[in-house]
Amino acid sequence: MNFDKANAALDSVYSAETPEALAKAYAEWAATYDSETASLGYLLPFLITAWVARHVPPGEGPLLDAGCGTGLSGPSLKALGYGDIAGLDLSDDMLKIAGSRQAYSELRKAMLGGPLPWPDGHFRAFFSTGVFTIGHAPAAGLHELVRITKSGGHAIFTVRDQVFESGGFQSVFDELEQARKWRLTEQSPWFRCYAIGDPEALVKTFVFEVV
């Protein structure tokens, strides 16, 4: 059953202790990722488009899908009029599937938390879902994402409840605000990221304007 397989795959990626282990877990999951996360009612790749559309006028870009996975967000944003979307992910297998969707202008392999292969102020906005979660990208990765986002642009991303405090997200938010790199525009209440499975898995969406 997809539901059981999806939960087992989630356990595998959440328990990965190194970037290499995480990449391996996603390589093994890539082929069935879409159907199995759909069986749990995974909302985030589609729901994030609402926040993008609220803060970034259609046609403006480029946008960065940071941790794009199989590229589920790309076609939805393309349908809404966003044509210049780049994606990054740590998994070649996931990027290959993302590329097949014909929604991304470029795809790069990169690890959030390390240097990113774009110049300062390159993107109109970045968005990211399901990446700042258990065993995944560190809060410190936001510094580099803000660097490659232009002044007046937006940072739009979700954070899982279980890592918000333990992962030091509020400290990084405060560092960037005190350095006058961004300011908070909007934050959602905590909400479920799976409409069907795992009712206790909660996330919050944050939107910051880059200064």
N, CA and C atoms as a LAMMPS dump frame, in Angstrom:
ITEM: TIMESTEP
0
ITEM: NUMBER OF ATOMS
633
ITEM: BOX BOUNDS ff ff ff
-5.0000000000000000e+02 5.0000000000000000e+02
-5.0000000000000000e+02 5.0000000000000000e+02
-5.0000000000000000e+02 5.0000000000000000e+02
ITEM: ATOMS id mol type element x y z
1 1 1 N 0.853 -1.199 0
2 1 2 C 0 0 0
3 1 3 C 0.886 1.246 0
4 2 1 N 0.529 2.239 -0.828
5 2 2 C 1.332 3.459 -0.919
6 2 3 C 1.484 4.157 0.419
7 3 1 N 0.403 4.134 1.218
8 3 2 C 0.412 4.816 2.507
9 3 3 C 1.521 4.27 3.4
10 4 1 N 1.625 2.956 3.485
11 4 2 C 2.655 2.331 4.322
12 4 3 C 4.051 2.563 3.756
13 5 1 N 4.184 2.459 2.429
14 5 2 C 5.489 2.679 1.795
15 5 3 C 5.939 4.119 1.978
16 6 1 N 4.992 5.048 1.892
17 6 2 C 5.337 6.46 2.067
18 6 3 C 5.839 6.725 3.479
19 7 1 N 5.166 6.155 4.464
20 7 2 C 5.616 6.343 5.845
21 7 3 C 7.002 5.751 6.066
22 8 1 N 7.27 4.59 5.463
23 8 2 C 8.596 3.97 5.591
24 8 3 C 9.653 4.836 4.934
25 9 1 N 9.329 5.419 3.768
26 9 2 C 10.285 6.285 3.077
27 9 3 C 10.542 7.556 3.871
28 10 1 N 9.492 8.114 4.471
29 10 2 C 9.67 9.3 5.316
30 10 3 C 10.589 8.998 6.49
31 11 1 N 10.388 7.84 7.112
32 11 2 C 11.265 7.443 8.215
33 11 3 C 12.721 7.377 7.762
34 12 1 N 12.922 6.891 6.542
35 12 2 C 14.272 6.748 5.998
36 12 3 C 14.948 8.101 5.799
37 13 1 N 14.221 9.073 5.229
38 13 2 C 14.857 10.374 4.995
39 13 3 C 15.01 11.164 6.291
40 14 1 N 14.066 11.019 7.219
41 14 2 C 14.174 11.744 8.485
42 14 3 C 15.31 11.205 9.356
43 15 1 N 15.651 9.934 9.184
44 15 2 C 16.683 9.335 10.033
45 15 3 C 18.081 9.417 9.43
46 16 1 N 18.19 9.961 8.22
47 16 2 C 19.517 10.087 7.585
48 16 3 C 20.388 11.025 8.419
49 17 1 N 21.605 10.578 8.698
50 17 2 C 22.469 11.351 9.592
51 17 3 C 23.554 12.138 8.872
52 18 1 N 23.702 11.932 7.569
53 18 2 C 24.692 12.681 6.79
54 18 3 C 24.056 13.1 5.468
55 19 1 N 24.607 14.127 4.812
56 19 2 C 24.095 14.504 3.493
57 19 3 C 24.14 13.342 2.498
58 20 1 N 25.185 12.532 2.595
59 20 2 C 25.313 11.386 1.684
60 20 3 C 24.192 10.377 1.916
61 21 1 N 23.884 10.128 3.192
62 21 2 C 22.798 9.199 3.514
63 21 3 C 21.451 9.747 3.054
64 22 1 N 21.276 11.056 3.189
65 22 2 C 20.031 11.677 2.747
66 22 3 C 19.887 11.581 1.23
67 23 1 N 20.972 11.857 0.511
68 23 2 C 20.939 11.753 -0.951
69 23 3 C 20.626 10.327 -1.386
70 24 1 N 21.21 9.351 -0.69
71 24 2 C 20.956 7.942 -1.013
72 24 3 C 19.493 7.584 -0.766
73 25 1 N 18.947 8.065 0.343
74 25 2 C 17.544 7.779 0.665
75 25 3 C 16.614 8.353 -0.396
76 26 1 N 16.926 9.567 -0.867
77 26 2 C 16.073 10.167 -1.895
78 26 3 C 16.269 9.49 -3.251
79 27 1 N 17.478 9.038 -3.531
80 27 2 C 17.716 8.3 -4.78
81 27 3 C 16.852 7.042 -4.83
82 28 1 N 16.744 6.379 -3.69
83 28 2 C 15.957 5.147 -3.63
84 28 3 C 14.456 5.423 -3.671
85 29 1 N 14.052 6.641 -3.282
86 29 2 C 12.638 6.994 -3.209
87 29 3 C 12.136 7.707 -4.46
88 30 1 N 13.037 8.251 -5.269
89 30 2 C 12.663 9.168 -6.341
90 30 3 C 11.558 8.638 -7.247
91 31 1 N 11.685 7.384 -7.678
92 31 2 C 10.76 6.844 -8.676
93 31 3 C 9.321 6.77 -8.177
94 32 1 N 9.131 6.605 -6.875
95 32 2 C 7.775 6.459 -6.327
96 32 3 C 7.391 7.621 -5.405
97 33 1 N 8.224 8.641 -5.335
98 33 2 C 8.012 9.761 -4.414
99 33 3 C 6.658 10.435 -4.636
100 34 1 N 6.338 10.741 -5.887
101 34 2 C 5.121 11.506 -6.169
102 34 3 C 3.871 10.747 -5.739
103 35 1 N 3.762 9.479 -6.13
104 35 2 C 2.556 8.722 -5.807
105 35 3 C 2.45 8.447 -4.308
106 36 1 N 3.577 8.213 -3.668
107 36 2 C 3.531 7.877 -2.248
108 36 3 C 3.248 9.099 -1.374
109 37 1 N 3.829 10.241 -1.709
110 37 2 C 3.5 11.445 -0.925
111 37 3 C 2.068 11.881 -1.214
112 38 1 N 1.585 11.645 -2.45
113 38 2 C 0.182 11.958 -2.766
114 38 3 C -0.762 11.123 -1.922
115 39 1 N -0.364 9.884 -1.628
116 39 2 C -1.226 9.013 -0.824
117 39 3 C -1.384 9.536 0.601
118 40 1 N -0.416 10.341 1.062
119 40 2 C -0.498 10.965 2.385
120 40 3 C -1.219 12.308 2.345
121 41 1 N -1.521 12.776 1.128
122 41 2 C -2.141 14.089 0.984
123 41 3 C -1.15 15.216 1.187
124 42 1 N 0.059 15.052 0.628
125 42 2 C 1.118 16.051 0.821
126 42 3 C 0.737 17.348 0.112
127 43 1 N 0.598 18.43 0.861
128 43 2 C 0.058 19.688 0.36
129 43 3 C 1.101 20.709 -0.068
130 44 1 N 2.271 20.665 0.546
131 44 2 C 3.153 21.83 0.518
132 44 3 C 3.625 22.281 -0.861
133 45 1 N 4.03 21.377 -1.777
134 45 2 C 4.517 21.862 -3.073
135 45 3 C 3.464 22.644 -3.852
136 46 1 N 2.2 22.385 -3.574
137 46 2 C 1.115 23.06 -4.276
138 46 3 C 0.645 24.288 -3.502
139 47 1 N 0.577 24.163 -2.19
140 47 2 C 0.09 25.258 -1.36
141 47 3 C 1.047 26.448 -1.37
142 48 1 N 2.339 26.198 -1.502
143 48 2 C 3.313 27.3 -1.477
144 48 3 C 3.079 28.276 -2.627
145 49 1 N 2.465 27.793 -3.695
146 49 2 C 2.203 28.684 -4.834
147 49 3 C 1.273 29.826 -4.444
148 50 1 N 0.419 29.626 -3.432
149 50 2 C -0.472 30.7 -2.987
150 50 3 C 0.324 31.853 -2.398
151 51 1 N 1.344 31.532 -1.596
152 51 2 C 2.169 32.595 -1.015
153 51 3 C 3.05 33.255 -2.076
154 52 1 N 3.566 32.474 -3.002
155 52 2 C 4.344 33.067 -4.096
156 52 3 C 3.466 34.047 -4.869
157 53 1 N 2.253 33.625 -5.237
158 53 2 C 1.369 34.473 -6.028
159 53 3 C 0.94 35.723 -5.252
160 54 1 N 0.867 35.624 -3.942
161 54 2 C 0.466 36.775 -3.127
162 54 3 C 1.549 37.848 -3.11
163 55 1 N 2.824 37.442 -3.2
164 55 2 C 3.916 38.398 -3.01
165 55 3 C 4.739 38.685 -4.261
166 56 1 N 4.645 37.846 -5.26
167 56 2 C 5.432 38.032 -6.49
168 56 3 C 4.464 38.119 -7.671
169 57 1 N 4.409 39.261 -8.363
170 57 2 C 3.501 39.369 -9.507
171 57 3 C 3.864 38.359 -10.596
172 58 1 N 2.861 37.782 -11.262
173 58 2 C 3.146 36.846 -12.364
174 58 3 C 4.028 37.494 -13.424
175 59 1 N 4.943 36.708 -13.947
176 59 2 C 5.855 37.222 -14.956
177 59 3 C 7.156 37.738 -14.387
178 60 1 N 7.18 38.031 -13.082
179 60 2 C 8.432 38.488 -12.471
180 60 3 C 9.288 37.28 -12.108
181 61 1 N 10.571 37.437 -12.221
182 61 2 C 11.483 36.347 -11.908
183 61 3 C 12.911 36.852 -11.963
184 62 1 N 13.853 35.935 -11.939
185 62 2 C 13.653 34.498 -11.805
186 62 3 C 13.308 34.096 -10.37
187 63 1 N 12.703 32.924 -10.25
188 63 2 C 12.392 32.335 -8.961
189 63 3 C 13.292 31.124 -8.737
190 64 1 N 13.568 30.825 -7.483
191 64 2 C 14.332 29.623 -7.136
192 64 3 C 13.487 28.703 -6.285
193 65 1 N 13.333 27.47 -6.732
194 65 2 C 12.696 26.402 -5.961
195 65 3 C 13.828 25.687 -5.231
196 66 1 N 14.013 26.047 -3.967
197 66 2 C 15.167 25.584 -3.19
198 66 3 C 14.839 24.264 -2.503
199 67 1 N 15.403 23.178 -3.03
200 67 2 C 15.041 21.844 -2.582
201 67 3 C 13.831 21.375 -3.373
202 68 1 N 13.945 21.449 -4.697
203 68 2 C 12.782 21.247 -5.57
204 68 3 C 12.305 19.805 -5.626
205 69 1 N 13.157 18.842 -5.223
206 69 2 C 12.753 17.443 -5.302
207 69 3 C 12.389 17.045 -6.716
208 70 1 N 11.238 16.411 -6.885
209 70 2 C 10.791 15.984 -8.215
210 70 3 C 10.108 17.103 -8.988
211 71 1 N 10.117 18.302 -8.431
212 71 2 C 9.599 19.445 -9.186
213 71 3 C 8.093 19.585 -9.182
214 72 1 N 7.446 19.209 -8.091
215 72 2 C 5.987 19.279 -8.056
216 72 3 C 5.461 20.715 -8.105
217 73 1 N 6.219 21.683 -7.598
218 73 2 C 5.741 23.076 -7.591
219 73 3 C 5.838 23.73 -8.967
220 74 1 N 6.8 23.317 -9.766
221 74 2 C 7.077 24.005 -11.022
222 74 3 C 5.884 24.126 -11.957
223 75 1 N 5.205 23.035 -12.303
224 75 2 C 4.08 23.14 -13.229
225 75 3 C 2.943 24.021 -12.713
226 76 1 N 2.697 24.002 -11.4
227 76 2 C 1.641 24.85 -10.838
228 76 3 C 1.995 26.322 -11.009
229 77 1 N 3.238 26.678 -10.735
230 77 2 C 3.655 28.067 -10.905
231 77 3 C 3.674 28.467 -12.372
232 78 1 N 4.083 27.549 -13.232
233 78 2 C 4.055 27.825 -14.674
234 78 3 C 2.631 28.12 -15.131
235 79 1 N 1.673 27.345 -14.626
236 79 2 C 0.267 27.557 -14.976
237 79 3 C -0.242 28.911 -14.485
238 80 1 N 0.375 29.426 -13.413
239 80 2 C -0.021 30.719 -12.859
240 80 3 C 0.709 31.888 -13.503
241 81 1 N 1.566 31.603 -14.488
242 81 2 C 2.206 32.676 -15.235
243 81 3 C 3.642 32.966 -14.881
244 82 1 N 4.286 32.072 -14.112
245 82 2 C 5.695 32.258 -13.758
246 82 3 C 6.539 31.389 -14.689
247 83 1 N 7.355 32.025 -15.516
248 83 2 C 8.038 31.28 -16.56
249 83 3 C 9.516 31.039 -16.334
250 84 1 N 10.112 31.752 -15.385
251 84 2 C 11.559 31.657 -15.188
252 84 3 C 11.821 31.102 -13.79
253 85 1 N 11.89 29.78 -13.697
254 85 2 C 12.029 29.107 -12.401
255 85 3 C 13.256 28.201 -12.447
256 86 1 N 14.159 28.403 -11.503
257 86 2 C 15.309 27.51 -11.34
258 86 3 C 15.027 26.566 -10.179
259 87 1 N 15.65 25.408 -10.214
260 87 2 C 15.498 24.463 -9.122
261 87 3 C 16.84 23.953 -8.652
262 88 1 N 16.964 23.698 -7.364
263 88 2 C 18.15 23.033 -6.843
264 88 3 C 17.72 21.897 -5.951
265 89 1 N 18.521 20.869 -5.924
266 89 2 C 18.269 19.728 -5.051
267 89 3 C 19.572 18.972 -4.865
268 90 1 N 19.639 18.135 -3.818
269 90 2 C 20.855 17.366 -3.58
270 90 3 C 20.839 16.027 -4.3
271 91 1 N 19.697 15.662 -4.923
272 91 2 C 19.549 14.332 -5.513
273 91 3 C 19.474 14.396 -7.038
274 92 1 N 20.424 13.772 -7.709
275 92 2 C 20.385 13.688 -9.173
276 92 3 C 19.107 13.009 -9.66
277 93 1 N 18.68 11.976 -8.946
278 93 2 C 17.496 11.228 -9.37
279 93 3 C 16.235 12.081 -9.289
280 94 1 N 16.133 12.881 -8.245
281 94 2 C 14.982 13.772 -8.117
282 94 3 C 15.041 14.867 -9.181
283 95 1 N 16.222 15.404 -9.432
284 95 2 C 16.365 16.456 -10.439
285 95 3 C 16.009 15.954 -11.837
286 96 1 N 16.318 14.711 -12.113
287 96 2 C 15.981 14.144 -13.418
288 96 3 C 14.47 14.147 -13.632
289 97 1 N 13.727 13.796 -12.604
290 97 2 C 12.267 13.816 -12.703
291 97 3 C 11.763 15.253 -12.816
292 98 1 N 12.343 16.16 -12.03
293 98 2 C 11.959 17.577 -12.124
294 98 3 C 12.156 18.1 -13.542
295 99 1 N 13.259 17.711 -14.168
296 99 2 C 13.536 18.161 -15.526
297 99 3 C 12.517 17.671 -16.532
298 100 1 N 11.929 16.513 -16.281
299 100 2 C 10.951 15.951 -17.212
300 100 3 C 9.633 16.722 -17.212
301 101 1 N 9.441 17.602 -16.253
302 101 2 C 8.172 18.337 -16.153
303 101 3 C 8.122 19.562 -17.069
304 102 1 N 9.236 19.917 -17.668
305 102 2 C 9.273 21.042 -18.613
306 102 3 C 8.783 22.353 -17.973
307 103 1 N 9.111 22.542 -16.704
308 103 2 C 8.657 23.754 -16.004
309 103 3 C 9.809 24.592 -15.472
310 104 1 N 11.046 24.069 -15.548
311 104 2 C 12.198 24.75 -14.96
312 104 3 C 13.155 25.231 -16.038
313 105 1 N 13.625 26.461 -15.882
314 105 2 C 14.581 27.021 -16.841
315 105 3 C 15.989 26.508 -16.597
316 106 1 N 16.293 26.116 -15.365
317 106 2 C 17.582 25.488 -15.052
318 106 3 C 17.439 24.671 -13.779
319 107 1 N 18.254 23.633 -13.687
320 107 2 C 18.284 22.771 -12.51
321 107 3 C 19.726 22.551 -12.112
322 108 1 N 20.017 22.732 -10.831
323 108 2 C 21.38 22.573 -10.334
324 108 3 C 21.396 21.633 -9.142
325 109 1 N 22.451 20.859 -9.038
326 109 2 C 22.652 20.024 -7.858
327 109 3 C 23.442 20.837 -6.837
328 110 1 N 22.869 21.005 -5.664
329 110 2 C 23.523 21.772 -4.598
330 110 3 C 22.905 21.386 -3.261
331 111 1 N 23.657 21.627 -2.213
332 111 2 C 23.221 21.29 -0.853
333 111 3 C 22.943 22.575 -0.082
334 112 1 N 21.726 22.726 0.417
335 112 2 C 21.426 23.878 1.253
336 112 3 C 22.232 23.793 2.54
337 113 1 N 22.856 24.89 2.887
338 113 2 C 23.774 24.914 4.025
339 113 3 C 25.198 25.146 3.569
340 114 1 N 25.451 24.919 2.271
341 114 2 C 26.748 25.195 1.663
342 114 3 C 26.624 26.327 0.659
343 115 1 N 27.709 26.651 -0.058
344 115 2 C 27.665 27.714 -1.064
345 115 3 C 26.714 27.349 -2.203
346 116 1 N 26.015 28.346 -2.711
347 116 2 C 25.098 28.132 -3.826
348 116 3 C 25.652 28.783 -5.095
349 117 1 N 25.404 28.177 -6.246
350 117 2 C 26.088 28.581 -7.483
351 117 3 C 25.426 29.722 -8.25
352 118 1 N 25.028 30.782 -7.527
353 118 2 C 24.468 31.961 -8.183
354 118 3 C 25.046 33.222 -7.541
355 119 1 N 25.089 34.312 -8.293
356 119 2 C 25.649 35.561 -7.751
357 119 3 C 24.679 36.258 -6.801
358 120 1 N 25.211 37.25 -6.089
359 120 2 C 24.39 38.045 -5.171
360 120 3 C 23.186 38.63 -5.909
361 121 1 N 22.048 38.612 -5.252
362 121 2 C 20.868 39.295 -5.776
363 121 3 C 20.333 38.755 -7.085
364 122 1 N 20.553 37.493 -7.359
365 122 2 C 20.174 36.933 -8.665
366 122 3 C 18.668 36.711 -8.796
367 123 1 N 17.997 36.277 -7.715
368 123 2 C 16.6 35.855 -7.813
369 123 3 C 15.632 36.908 -7.292
370 124 1 N 14.48 36.959 -7.933
371 124 2 C 13.389 37.822 -7.462
372 124 3 C 12.826 37.275 -6.152
373 125 1 N 12.828 35.964 -6.01
374 125 2 C 12.353 35.322 -4.782
375 125 3 C 12.84 33.887 -4.766
376 126 1 N 12.947 33.333 -3.568
377 126 2 C 13.103 31.887 -3.458
378 126 3 C 11.949 31.349 -2.649
379 127 1 N 11.577 30.112 -2.931
380 127 2 C 10.569 29.43 -2.137
381 127 3 C 11.065 28.024 -1.844
382 128 1 N 10.617 27.48 -0.722
383 128 2 C 11.129 26.19 -0.288
384 128 3 C 10.108 25.52 0.619
385 129 1 N 9.781 24.256 0.314
386 129 2 C 8.849 23.5 1.142
387 129 3 C 9.444 22.139 1.492
388 130 1 N 9.186 21.699 2.713
389 130 2 C 9.617 20.368 3.117
390 130 3 C 11.113 20.192 3.216
391 131 1 N 11.849 21.296 3.247
392 131 2 C 13.311 21.242 3.272
393 131 3 C 13.858 21.581 4.655
394 132 1 N 13.249 22.558 5.303
395 132 2 C 13.661 22.893 6.674
396 132 3 C 12.839 22.009 7.617
397 133 1 N 13.278 20.761 7.702
398 133 2 C 12.545 19.74 8.432
399 133 3 C 13.534 18.792 9.092
400 134 1 N 13.047 17.696 9.63
401 134 2 C 13.868 16.769 10.401
402 134 3 C 14.973 16.17 9.525
403 135 1 N 16.231 16.342 9.949
404 135 2 C 17.355 15.721 9.259
405 135 3 C 17.695 16.301 7.9
406 136 1 N 17.19 17.507 7.618
407 136 2 C 17.415 18.102 6.304
408 136 3 C 18.246 19.387 6.43
409 137 1 N 17.861 20.423 5.693
410 137 2 C 18.676 21.638 5.612
411 137 3 C 18.725 22.387 6.943
412 138 1 N 19.897 22.924 7.299
413 138 2 C 20.017 23.697 8.538
414 138 3 C 19.477 25.107 8.372
415 139 1 N 19.088 25.706 9.484
416 139 2 C 18.608 27.089 9.463
417 139 3 C 19.659 28.028 8.874
418 140 1 N 20.933 27.719 9.106
419 140 2 C 22.014 28.562 8.591
420 140 3 C 21.999 28.672 7.067
421 141 1 N 21.371 27.716 6.399
422 141 2 C 21.269 27.777 4.939
423 141 3 C 20.493 28.99 4.449
424 142 1 N 19.708 29.606 5.321
425 142 2 C 18.948 30.797 4.927
426 142 3 C 19.86 31.964 4.586
427 143 1 N 21.033 32.053 5.202
428 143 2 C 21.957 33.154 4.904
429 143 3 C 22.333 33.164 3.425
430 144 1 N 22.653 32.019 2.895
431 144 2 C 23.07 31.931 1.504
432 144 3 C 21.882 32.159 0.555
433 145 1 N 20.712 31.682 0.933
434 145 2 C 19.523 31.921 0.111
435 145 3 C 19.179 33.41 0.057
436 146 1 N 19.323 34.095 1.18
437 146 2 C 19.08 35.537 1.194
438 146 3 C 20.126 36.259 0.343
439 147 1 N 21.356 35.795 0.38
440 147 2 C 22.419 36.432 -0.426
441 147 3 C 22.074 36.455 -1.906
442 148 1 N 21.487 35.376 -2.396
443 148 2 C 21.223 35.282 -3.841
444 148 3 C 19.847 35.833 -4.226
445 149 1 N 19.152 36.452 -3.255
446 149 2 C 17.852 37.073 -3.522
447 149 3 C 18.017 38.59 -3.52
448 150 1 N 17.423 39.23 -4.496
449 150 2 C 17.656 40.665 -4.653
450 150 3 C 16.896 41.489 -3.613
451 151 1 N 17.372 42.702 -3.374
452 151 2 C 16.698 43.627 -2.476
453 151 3 C 15.287 43.898 -2.991
454 152 1 N 14.329 43.837 -2.099
455 152 2 C 12.937 43.982 -2.494
456 152 3 C 12.285 42.67 -2.883
457 153 1 N 13.089 41.599 -2.952
458 153 2 C 12.573 40.274 -3.259
459 153 3 C 12.047 39.595 -2.011
460 154 1 N 11.679 38.335 -2.162
461 154 2 C 11.03 37.645 -1.053
462 154 3 C 11.621 36.264 -0.778
463 155 1 N 11.627 35.919 0.495
464 155 2 C 11.989 34.587 0.979
465 155 3 C 10.704 33.939 1.477
466 156 1 N 10.323 32.807 0.88
467 156 2 C 9.034 32.17 1.163
468 156 3 C 9.309 30.698 1.434
469 157 1 N 9.08 30.244 2.674
470 157 2 C 9.494 28.884 3.002
471 157 3 C 8.728 28.348 4.199
472 158 1 N 8.693 27.024 4.29
473 158 2 C 8.053 26.361 5.426
474 158 3 C 9.115 25.826 6.38
475 159 1 N 8.75 25.746 7.654
476 159 2 C 9.601 25.139 8.68
477 159 3 C 8.741 24.154 9.473
478 160 1 N 9.284 22.97 9.686
479 160 2 C 8.581 21.931 10.454
480 160 3 C 8.633 22.273 11.947
481 161 1 N 7.543 22 12.648
482 161 2 C 7.452 22.357 14.06
483 161 3 C 8.546 21.708 14.904
484 162 1 N 8.901 20.462 14.591
485 162 2 C 9.861 19.736 15.422
486 162 3 C 11.29 20.277 15.336
487 163 1 N 11.587 21.084 14.331
488 163 2 C 12.947 21.615 14.222
489 163 3 C 13.016 23.126 14.439
490 164 1 N 11.869 23.786 14.596
491 164 2 C 11.917 25.25 14.678
492 164 3 C 12.769 25.718 15.854
493 165 1 N 12.514 25.168 17.024
494 165 2 C 13.299 25.572 18.202
495 165 3 C 14.644 24.863 18.244
496 166 1 N 14.624 23.551 18.089
497 166 2 C 15.875 22.789 18.208
498 166 3 C 16.862 23.149 17.105
499 167 1 N 16.354 23.567 15.949
500 167 2 C 17.218 23.915 14.825
501 167 3 C 17.697 25.352 14.828
502 168 1 N 17.269 26.125 15.805
503 168 2 C 17.743 27.504 15.934
504 168 3 C 17.214 28.459 14.885
505 169 1 N 16.026 28.213 14.389
506 169 2 C 15.495 29.068 13.322
507 169 3 C 15.247 30.492 13.784
508 170 1 N 14.694 30.653 14.992
509 170 2 C 14.429 32.01 15.454
510 170 3 C 15.725 32.812 15.572
511 171 1 N 16.807 32.169 15.993
512 171 2 C 18.096 32.866 16.099
513 171 3 C 18.577 33.349 14.736
514 172 1 N 18.433 32.499 13.716
515 172 2 C 18.84 32.898 12.366
516 172 3 C 17.927 34.004 11.848
517 173 1 N 16.625 33.898 12.104
518 173 2 C 15.707 34.972 11.714
519 173 3 C 16.166 36.297 12.321
520 174 1 N 16.502 36.259 13.617
521 174 2 C 16.907 37.48 14.318
522 174 3 C 18.233 38.018 13.778
523 175 1 N 19.176 37.123 13.493
524 175 2 C 20.473 37.548 12.937
525 175 3 C 20.284 38.304 11.629
526 176 1 N 19.453 37.752 10.751
527 176 2 C 19.238 38.381 9.455
528 176 3 C 18.486 39.696 9.591
529 177 1 N 17.585 39.769 10.549
530 177 2 C 16.85 41.02 10.76
531 177 3 C 17.762 42.088 11.352
532 178 1 N 18.568 41.696 12.346
533 178 2 C 19.474 42.665 12.973
534 178 3 C 20.545 43.153 12.009
535 179 1 N 20.91 42.295 11.052
536 179 2 C 21.88 42.701 10.019
537 179 3 C 21.215 43.484 8.894
538 180 1 N 19.916 43.709 9.037
539 180 2 C 19.122 44.442 8.035
540 180 3 C 19.196 43.776 6.659
541 181 1 N 19.097 42.455 6.699
542 181 2 C 19.086 41.679 5.462
543 181 3 C 17.659 41.343 5.028
544 182 1 N 16.722 41.283 6.004
545 182 2 C 15.327 41.013 5.671
546 182 3 C 14.42 41.501 6.775
547 183 1 N 13.121 41.529 6.483
548 183 2 C 12.117 41.846 7.501
549 183 3 C 10.895 40.965 7.273
550 184 1 N 10.268 40.562 8.367
551 184 2 C 9.122 39.657 8.3
552 184 3 C 7.926 40.354 7.662
553 185 1 N 7.33 39.672 6.685
554 185 2 C 6.136 40.179 6.006
555 185 3 C 4.89 39.435 6.461
556 186 1 N 5.028 38.122 6.622
557 186 2 C 3.855 37.309 6.919
558 186 3 C 4.305 35.982 7.521
559 187 1 N 3.495 35.451 8.419
560 187 2 C 3.687 34.077 8.866
561 187 3 C 2.321 33.435 9.068
562 188 1 N 2.22 32.179 8.696
563 188 2 C 0.954 31.471 8.834
564 188 3 C 0.833 30.905 10.25
565 189 1 N -0.338 30.425 10.624
566 189 2 C -0.419 29.569 11.808
567 189 3 C 0.235 28.224 11.49
568 190 1 N 0.478 27.416 12.503
569 190 2 C 0.93 26.05 12.262
570 190 3 C -0.197 25.273 11.595
571 191 1 N 0.115 24.485 10.579
572 191 2 C -0.916 23.719 9.886
573 191 3 C -0.348 22.377 9.443
574 192 1 N -1.229 21.452 9.12
575 192 2 C -0.828 20.109 8.707
576 192 3 C -0.2 20.139 7.319
577 193 1 N 0.892 19.397 7.147
578 193 2 C 1.489 19.31 5.812
579 193 3 C 1 18.101 5.032
580 194 1 N 0.308 17.176 5.708
581 194 2 C -0.301 16.016 5.044
582 194 3 C -1.802 16.032 5.337
583 195 1 N -2.616 16.121 4.3
584 195 2 C -4.065 16.203 4.505
585 195 3 C -4.649 14.879 4.971
586 196 1 N -3.964 13.764 4.66
587 196 2 C -4.495 12.439 4.975
588 196 3 C -3.699 11.758 6.085
589 197 1 N -2.389 11.66 5.932
590 197 2 C -1.553 10.956 6.891
591 197 3 C -0.903 11.889 7.898
592 198 1 N -0.309 11.309 8.914
593 198 2 C 0.537 11.996 9.888
594 198 3 C -0.07 13.328 10.369
595 199 1 N -1.215 13.288 11.058
596 199 2 C -1.893 14.527 11.45
597 199 3 C -1.101 15.398 12.424
598 200 1 N -0.08 14.829 13.067
599 200 2 C 0.701 15.614 14.028
600 200 3 C 1.888 16.328 13.392
601 201 1 N 2.099 16.12 12.085
602 201 2 C 3.198 16.798 11.392
603 201 3 C 2.736 18.199 10.988
604 202 1 N 3.273 19.209 11.666
605 202 2 C 2.84 20.586 11.453
606 202 3 C 3.977 21.434 10.886
607 203 1 N 3.623 22.398 10.067
608 203 2 C 4.586 23.362 9.52
609 203 3 C 4.008 24.765 9.629
610 204 1 N 4.889 25.726 9.478
611 204 2 C 4.487 27.126 9.38
612 204 3 C 5.161 27.723 8.162
613 205 1 N 4.439 28.544 7.43
614 205 2 C 5.024 29.264 6.296
615 205 3 C 5.454 30.647 6.745
616 206 1 N 6.673 31.024 6.364
617 206 2 C 7.201 32.361 6.648
618 206 3 C 7.465 33.086 5.333
619 207 1 N 7.17 34.374 5.325
620 207 2 C 7.499 35.227 4.184
621 207 3 C 8.275 36.434 4.708
622 208 1 N 9.482 36.612 4.209
623 208 2 C 10.298 37.774 4.54
624 208 3 C 10.576 38.577 3.282
625 209 1 N 10.628 39.883 3.409
626 209 2 C 11.087 40.74 2.319
627 209 3 C 12.588 40.965 2.501
628 210 1 N 13.342 40.689 1.463
629 210 2 C 14.795 40.879 1.508
630 210 3 C 15.095 42.358 1.329
631 211 1 N 15.976 42.88 2.178
632 211 2 C 16.266 44.325 2.2
633 211 3 C 17.513 44.618 1.366
